[in-house]
């Protein structure tokens, strides 16, 4: 198979992952939550924002570090719903412990655009 170069937009080309069983997908717990606090994270190696996200009573309030600084300012994020993986183990990022993986997709230049529902849904709702 020939090698391909990244598109000229600067985005990284990705190859489709191998096929998995539906049961593998079900193991990834992706929930919706509302950002209740967002603060700059200058100690991170790459520009990032520290998020506090309310996932409702079943999951609770969790913290996340996300590289969102190209398209978002902390004050713009409060009250916004986002999707995140809530069953990965916590990850130490400098002096901060990120408890969930906030989900995003790359724009044409590779900057993160948040994954979120089109309409307001209950915090803690699980992706299916």
BAFI-3210 file (N, C-alpha, C; in Angstrom, 3 decimals, decimal comma, padded with zeros to 6 digits):
// residues 128
n [1|2|3|4|5|6|7|8|9|10|11|12|13|14|15|16|17|18|19|20|21|22|23|24|25|26|27|28|29|30|31|32|33|34|35|36|37|38|39|40|41|42|43|44|45|46|47|48|49|50|51|52|53|54|55|56|57|58|59|60|61|62|63|64|65|66|67|68|69|70|71|72|73|74|75|76|77|78|79|80|81|82|83|84|85|86|87|88|89|90|91|92|93|94|95|96|97|98|99|100|101|102|103|104|105|106|107|108|109|110|111|112|113|114|115|116|117|118|119|120|121|122|123|124|125|126|127|128]
n.u [000,840|000,658|002,393|000,897|000,780|000,257|-002,706|-002,632|-003,699|-002,640|-003,685|-003,540|-003,514|-005,580|-005,758|-008,262|-009,288|-008,797|-011,477|-013,756|-015,482|-018,924|-019,253|-016,782|-016,938|-019,015|-017,712|-016,448|-017,194|-018,963|-020,062|-022,328|-021,784|-021,957|-019,991|-018,830|-016,860|-013,971|-010,593|-007,526|-004,561|-001,606|000,642|000,732|002,369|001,577|-000,583|-003,495|-006,729|-008,133|-010,840|-013,889|-016,384|-019,791|-021,307|-023,740|-025,711|-024,950|-022,299|-020,986|-019,050|-016,303|-012,825|-010,904|-008,254|-007,860|-006,855|-007,783|-007,386|-007,209|-009,729|-011,415|-012,118|-011,673|-013,895|-015,913|-016,665|-018,080|-021,075|-021,502|-022,323|-020,536|-018,952|-017,456|-015,047|-015,549|-014,547|-011,814|-008,616|-007,477|-005,277|-002,129|-001,247|001,184|000,894|-001,726|-004,570|-006,186|-009,354|-011,206|-011,584|-012,046|-013,847|-012,974|-012,723|-010,440|-009,989|-009,508|-006,866|-005,924|-006,572|-008,469|-011,935|-014,765|-016,718|-020,128|-023,605|-026,316|-028,612|-029,800|-029,274|-029,831|-027,440|-024,968|-026,036|-025,633|-023,637|-024,820]
n.v [-001,164|002,210|004,973|007,868|011,427|013,993|016,059|019,254|021,172|021,093|019,440|016,267|013,229|010,479|006,961|004,535|002,756|-000,690|-003,094|-003,568|-005,457|-004,949|-005,142|-004,243|-001,494|-000,858|-000,950|001,453|004,253|006,862|009,986|012,789|016,054|019,133|022,001|023,531|025,073|026,711|027,126|028,808|026,917|027,288|025,792|023,490|021,522|021,858|024,405|024,646|024,144|023,958|022,054|021,819|019,549|018,772|015,763|014,841|013,019|010,255|009,940|012,239|015,233|016,009|016,476|017,823|018,175|020,003|020,577|023,208|025,803|027,208|027,635|028,287|030,247|030,264|031,544|031,331|028,723|027,926|026,505|025,157|022,116|019,051|016,098|013,231|010,675|008,731|006,574|006,037|005,597|008,036|010,709|012,105|015,370|017,432|019,477|018,741|016,570|014,831|013,622|012,686|012,137|014,641|014,986|015,705|016,875|017,224|020,358|021,751|022,543|021,046|021,879|021,577|020,904|020,884|017,964|017,714|017,573|018,335|019,405|020,426|018,031|015,668|015,841|013,367|011,592|008,763|007,968|006,139]
n.w [000,000|-000,886|000,636|002,125|002,061|004,553|004,269|002,604|004,262|006,737|008,607|010,220|008,536|009,117|009,520|009,108|011,987|013,029|012,654|015,325|017,869|018,784|021,494|022,438|021,907|023,673|026,094|026,388|028,097|027,317|028,118|028,515|029,745|031,632|031,438|034,275|035,292|034,031|033,484|032,654|031,816|032,344|033,097|031,605|029,052|026,369|025,113|027,099|028,684|031,900|032,846|034,666|034,962|035,112|035,359|036,197|038,735|038,780|037,792|038,646|039,437|037,484|036,572|033,830|031,500|028,597|025,255|024,016|023,219|020,782|019,551|021,673|024,603|028,160|029,506|027,603|027,671|029,930|031,002|028,649|027,031|026,820|025,459|026,922|027,703|030,437|031,833|031,716|033,314|035,764|034,717|035,145|034,539|034,435|037,258|037,606|037,817|035,424|035,050|033,221|029,663|027,567|024,607|021,222|017,825|015,073|013,409|010,090|010,374|012,403|014,971|018,011|017,987|019,906|020,747|020,973|022,064|019,779|020,867|024,135|026,625|029,298|031,918|032,199|030,432|028,367|025,546|022,796]
ca.u [000,000|001,518|002,293|000,247|001,229|-000,853|-003,273|-001,948|-004,324|-001,905|-004,299|-002,906|-004,398|-005,684|-006,173|-009,338|-008,856|-009,314|-012,832|-013,890|-016,804|-019,788|-018,980|-015,629|-017,466|-019,814|-016,815|-016,054|-018,322|-018,953|-021,195|-022,435|-021,762|-021,946|-018,815|-019,207|-015,717|-012,902|-009,472|-006,291|-003,643|-000,295|001,681|000,723|003,384|000,874|-001,655|-004,666|-007,685|-008,622|-012,299|-014,652|-017,568|-020,820|-021,896|-024,954|-025,518|-024,340|-020,847|-020,518|-018,261|-014,960|-011,900|-010,269|-007,390|-008,151|-006,116|-008,871|-007,129|-007,300|-011,101|-012,229|-011,583|-012,329|-015,202|-016,887|-016,958|-018,966|-022,455|-021,531|-022,289|-019,469|-018,903|-016,169|-014,888|-015,488|-014,034|-010,362|-007,997|-006,989|-003,965|-001,411|-000,756|001,853|000,378|-003,174|-005,032|-007,314|-010,143|-011,977|-011,055|-013,005|-013,722|-012,974|-012,306|-009,556|-010,440|-008,609|-005,490|-005,576|-007,010|-009,585|-013,317|-015,447|-017,849|-021,215|-024,919|-026,968|-029,644|-029,514|-029,687|-029,539|-026,074|-024,779|-026,555|-024,574|-023,644|-025,089]
ca.v [000,000|003,383|005,922|009,118|012,608|014,721|017,069|020,547|022,035|020,989|018,405|014,964|012,214|009,301|005,734|003,903|001,741|-002,023|-003,403|-004,108|-005,980|-003,980|-005,246|-003,384|-000,124|-000,702|-000,804|002,861|004,973|008,253|010,687|014,227|016,842|020,584|022,660|024,452|025,965|026,580|027,988|028,612|025,927|027,681|024,828|022,391|021,648|022,432|025,274|023,870|024,721|023,023|022,055|021,099|019,149|018,089|014,653|014,382|012,295|008,923|010,064|013,333|016,320|015,526|017,461|017,423|019,128|019,870|021,512|023,886|027,237|027,854|028,041|028,579|030,901|029,668|032,139|030,897|027,305|027,695|026,254|024,379|020,670|018,362|014,646|012,790|009,301|008,855|005,368|005,863|005,935|009,419|010,937|013,251|016,311|018,429|019,469|018,560|015,214|014,826|012,430|012,253|012,573|015,457|014,594|016,716|016,485|018,255|021,151|021,613|022,810|020,163|022,418|020,818|021,380|020,019|017,107|018,033|017,305|019,451|019,943|020,182|016,729|015,527|015,503|011,948|010,757|007,938|007,801|004,769]
ca.w [000,000|-000,946|001,737|001,749|002,797|005,164|003,398|002,663|005,261|007,993|009,428|010,118|007,969|009,967|008,872|009,868|012,951|012,712|013,094|016,683|018,195|019,447|022,935|022,723|021,940|024,888|027,245|026,474|028,692|026,849|028,734|028,316|030,967|031,464|032,015|035,346|035,512|033,033|033,869|031,867|032,386|031,815|033,434|030,638|027,993|025,224|025,628|027,502|029,628|032,918|032,868|035,682|034,203|035,892|034,619|036,860|040,000|038,679|037,563|039,485|038,862|037,153|036,010|032,576|030,814|027,167|024,398|023,308|023,236|019,461|019,252|022,859|025,801|029,326|029,814|026,594|027,854|031,071|030,601|027,410|027,201|026,089|025,605|027,457|028,175|031,897|032,497|031,622|034,601|035,824|034,100|035,695|033,524|035,261|038,632|037,523|037,515|034,497|035,396|032,052|028,372|026,836|023,208|020,177|016,478|014,522|012,266|008,954|010,784|013,512|016,262|018,560|018,010|020,865|020,405|021,902|021,478|019,084|021,747|025,552|027,136|030,725|032,280|032,487|029,356|027,767|024,097|022,327]
c.u [000,890|001,319|001,617|000,788|000,033|-001,413|-002,574|-002,540|-003,556|-002,494|-003,565|-003,915|-004,407|-006,192|-007,262|-008,770|-009,411|-010,736|-012,803|-015,304|-017,607|-019,546|-017,775|-016,077|-018,234|-018,958|-016,370|-017,278|-018,213|-020,230|-021,165|-022,445|-021,720|-020,725|-019,282|-018,076|-014,671|-011,826|-008,292|-005,379|-002,235|000,830|001,745|001,787|002,804|-000,258|-002,936|-005,538|-008,093|-010,137|-012,806|-016,007|-018,513|-021,498|-023,148|-024,650|-024,809|-022,814|-020,248|-019,770|-016,835|-014,142|-011,235|-009,361|-007,606|-007,431|-007,093|-008,591|-007,211|-008,703|-011,904|-011,427|-012,316|-013,729|-016,285|-017,376|-017,963|-020,414|-022,596|-021,519|-021,204|-019,612|-017,507|-016,215|-014,679|-014,924|-012,581|-009,773|-007,539|-005,582|-003,355|-000,872|-000,132|001,301|-001,112|-003,507|-006,284|-008,068|-010,949|-011,290|-012,158|-012,775|-013,812|-012,534|-011,387|-010,243|-009,411|-007,149|-005,047|-005,967|-008,291|-010,904|-014,080|-016,564|-018,927|-022,552|-025,475|-027,985|-029,263|-030,097|-029,327|-028,071|-026,001|-025,334|-025,421|-024,755|-023,926|-025,184]
c.v [001,234|004,286|007,186|010,235|013,269|015,743|018,406|021,494|022,035|019,939|017,088|013,975|011,015|008,139|005,116|002,811|000,381|-002,202|-003,997|-004,670|-004,895|-003,989|-004,389|-001,922|000,121|-000,524|000,641|003,655|006,462|008,914|012,158|014,900|018,320|021,169|023,693|025,397|025,672|027,605|027,756|027,620|026,221|026,689|023,656|022,629|022,271|023,287|024,482|024,682|023,621|023,168|021,319|020,833|018,368|017,045|014,102|013,485|010,951|008,992|011,157|014,399|015,830|016,654|016,899|018,545|018,918|020,963|022,212|025,342|027,935|028,420|028,525|029,346|030,305|030,228|031,734|029,472|027,017|027,580|025,417|022,888|020,088|016,863|014,257|011,303|009,395|007,619|005,041|006,150|007,403|009,527|012,216|014,097|017,472|018,345|019,130|017,098|015,330|013,510|011,872|012,772|013,314|015,233|015,772|016,111|017,580|019,046|020,978|021,841|021,944|020,681|021,713|021,594|020,391|019,198|017,394|017,741|018,560|020,158|019,629|018,835|016,661|015,184|014,031|011,036|010,046|007,839|006,348|004,757]
c.w [000,000|000,272|001,238|002,611|003,448|004,177|003,587|003,691|006,569|008,919|009,208|009,561|008,899|009,142|009,735|010,775|012,540|013,254|014,496|016,848|018,900|020,955|023,336|022,824|023,241|026,138|027,438|026,927|028,332|027,346|028,359|029,682|030,632|032,153|033,030|035,723|034,447|033,376|032,934|032,591|031,849|032,119|032,447|029,570|026,729|025,771|025,899|028,448|030,600|032,996|034,097|035,046|035,104|035,010|035,298|038,042|039,882|038,559|038,438|038,707|038,683|036,542|034,756|032,096|029,322|026,385|023,458|022,997|021,878|019,235|020,458|023,908|027,000|029,596|028,816|026,848|028,973|030,585|029,337|027,740|026,304|026,306|026,080|027,783|029,682|032,596|032,149|032,997|034,593|035,248|034,664|034,550|034,285|036,675|038,719|037,206|036,650|034,694|034,229|030,794|027,630|025,348|022,248|018,863|015,944|013,414|011,140|009,273|011,960|014,880|016,705|018,482|018,889|020,240|021,448|021,248|020,793|019,960|023,178|025,948|028,614|030,938|032,664|031,425|028,655|026,256|023,755|020,834]
res [x|x|x|x|x|x|x|x|x|x|x|x|x|x|x|x|x|x|x|x|x|x|x|x|x|x|x|x|x|x|x|x|x|x|x|x|x|x|x|x|x|x|x|x|x|x|x|x|x|x|x|x|x|x|x|x|x|x|x|x|x|x|x|x|x|x|x|x|x|x|x|x|x|x|x|x|x|x|x|x|x|x|x|x|x|x|x|x|x|x|x|x|x|x|x|x|x|x|x|x|x|x|x|x|x|x|x|x|x|x|x|x|x|x|x|x|x|x|x|x|x|x|x|x|x|x|x|x]
***
